[in-house]
Amino acid sequence: MPNVNQMFPSRFLRATNIPRRGITLVIETVTQEEVTSDGEGKQKKWALKFKDDDQLLVLNKTNASILAEAFGPDTDSWADKAITLRTEKVSFGGRMTDGIRVSVPDFDDDIAV
């Protein structure tokens, strides 16, 4: 039997897509995408496109700030950088839920691809 995520796939990563141990991906580009949010309608939001992965990660201010501190504020310089995605409990809409957080792996040098 498929789980709900398999029944209703999304082009955007969700916390349920991230393995418990986390996953390391290489950023291909930062792009602006139209996202439908519950109660907010359609909005343009910034997202990370990864090499070798079809799903995008919508950036929130926390994750964007972490990447800017690690790689600089010019998002063009984020290309070819490896980042690790993990989940943690975050407060959203007055309740605790699983959210995606980014971090920079110890081997933060450019990866040749």
Contacts in CASP RR format, 6 or more apart in sequence:
PFRMAT RR
TARGET T0000
AUTHOR 0000-0000-0000
METHOD contacts of the structure
MODEL  1
MPNVNQMFPSRFLRATNIPRRGITLVIETVTQEEVTSDGEGKQKKWALKF
KDDDQLLVLNKTNASILAEAFGPDTDSWADKAITLRTEKVSFGGRMTDGI
RVSVPDFDDDIAV
5 14 0 8 1.000
5 16 0 8 1.000
5 17 0 8 1.000
10 55 0 8 1.000
11 54 0 8 1.000
11 55 0 8 1.000
11 56 0 8 1.000
12 33 0 8 1.000
12 35 0 8 1.000
12 47 0 8 1.000
12 55 0 8 1.000
12 56 0 8 1.000
12 57 0 8 1.000
12 58 0 8 1.000
13 55 0 8 1.000
13 56 0 8 1.000
13 57 0 8 1.000
13 58 0 8 1.000
13 85 0 8 1.000
13 100 0 8 1.000
14 100 0 8 1.000
15 87 0 8 1.000
15 97 0 8 1.000
15 98 0 8 1.000
15 99 0 8 1.000
15 100 0 8 1.000
16 98 0 8 1.000
17 55 0 8 1.000
18 85 0 8 1.000
18 86 0 8 1.000
18 87 0 8 1.000
18 100 0 8 1.000
20 87 0 8 1.000
22 84 0 8 1.000
22 85 0 8 1.000
22 86 0 8 1.000
22 87 0 8 1.000
23 84 0 8 1.000
23 85 0 8 1.000
23 86 0 8 1.000
24 82 0 8 1.000
24 83 0 8 1.000
24 84 0 8 1.000
24 85 0 8 1.000
24 105 0 8 1.000
25 50 0 8 1.000
25 51 0 8 1.000
25 52 0 8 1.000
25 53 0 8 1.000
25 82 0 8 1.000
25 83 0 8 1.000
25 85 0 8 1.000
26 50 0 8 1.000
26 51 0 8 1.000
26 52 0 8 1.000
26 80 0 8 1.000
26 81 0 8 1.000
26 82 0 8 1.000
26 83 0 8 1.000
26 111 0 8 1.000
26 113 0 8 1.000
27 48 0 8 1.000
27 49 0 8 1.000
27 50 0 8 1.000
27 51 0 8 1.000
27 78 0 8 1.000
27 79 0 8 1.000
27 80 0 8 1.000
27 81 0 8 1.000
27 82 0 8 1.000
27 83 0 8 1.000
28 49 0 8 1.000
28 50 0 8 1.000
28 51 0 8 1.000
28 79 0 8 1.000
29 48 0 8 1.000
29 49 0 8 1.000
29 79 0 8 1.000
30 46 0 8 1.000
30 47 0 8 1.000
30 48 0 8 1.000
30 49 0 8 1.000
30 59 0 8 1.000
30 75 0 8 1.000
30 76 0 8 1.000
30 78 0 8 1.000
31 46 0 8 1.000
31 47 0 8 1.000
31 48 0 8 1.000
31 49 0 8 1.000
31 56 0 8 1.000
32 44 0 8 1.000
32 45 0 8 1.000
32 46 0 8 1.000
32 47 0 8 1.000
33 44 0 8 1.000
33 45 0 8 1.000
33 46 0 8 1.000
33 47 0 8 1.000
33 56 0 8 1.000
33 58 0 8 1.000
34 42 0 8 1.000
34 43 0 8 1.000
34 44 0 8 1.000
35 42 0 8 1.000
35 43 0 8 1.000
35 44 0 8 1.000
35 45 0 8 1.000
35 47 0 8 1.000
35 58 0 8 1.000
36 42 0 8 1.000
36 43 0 8 1.000
37 43 0 8 1.000
45 58 0 8 1.000
45 59 0 8 1.000
46 58 0 8 1.000
46 59 0 8 1.000
46 64 0 8 1.000
46 75 0 8 1.000
47 56 0 8 1.000
47 57 0 8 1.000
47 58 0 8 1.000
47 59 0 8 1.000
48 56 0 8 1.000
48 57 0 8 1.000
48 59 0 8 1.000
48 78 0 8 1.000
48 83 0 8 1.000
49 56 0 8 1.000
50 56 0 8 1.000
50 57 0 8 1.000
51 113 0 8 1.000
57 63 0 8 1.000
57 85 0 8 1.000
57 100 0 8 1.000
57 102 0 8 1.000
59 67 0 8 1.000
62 101 0 8 1.000
63 100 0 8 1.000
63 101 0 8 1.000
63 102 0 8 1.000
66 101 0 8 1.000
66 102 0 8 1.000
66 103 0 8 1.000
66 104 0 8 1.000
67 78 0 8 1.000
67 83 0 8 1.000
67 102 0 8 1.000
70 81 0 8 1.000
70 104 0 8 1.000
70 108 0 8 1.000
71 77 0 8 1.000
71 78 0 8 1.000
71 81 0 8 1.000
71 104 0 8 1.000
72 78 0 8 1.000
80 110 0 8 1.000
80 111 0 8 1.000
80 113 0 8 1.000
81 104 0 8 1.000
81 108 0 8 1.000
81 110 0 8 1.000
81 111 0 8 1.000
82 104 0 8 1.000
82 105 0 8 1.000
82 107 0 8 1.000
82 108 0 8 1.000
82 111 0 8 1.000
83 102 0 8 1.000
83 103 0 8 1.000
83 104 0 8 1.000
83 105 0 8 1.000
84 102 0 8 1.000
84 103 0 8 1.000
84 104 0 8 1.000
84 105 0 8 1.000
85 100 0 8 1.000
85 101 0 8 1.000
85 102 0 8 1.000
86 100 0 8 1.000
86 101 0 8 1.000
86 103 0 8 1.000
87 98 0 8 1.000
87 99 0 8 1.000
87 100 0 8 1.000
87 101 0 8 1.000
88 98 0 8 1.000
88 99 0 8 1.000
88 101 0 8 1.000
89 96 0 8 1.000
89 97 0 8 1.000
89 98 0 8 1.000
89 99 0 8 1.000
90 96 0 8 1.000
90 97 0 8 1.000
90 98 0 8 1.000
90 99 0 8 1.000
90 101 0 8 1.000
91 97 0 8 1.000
92 99 0 8 1.000
END
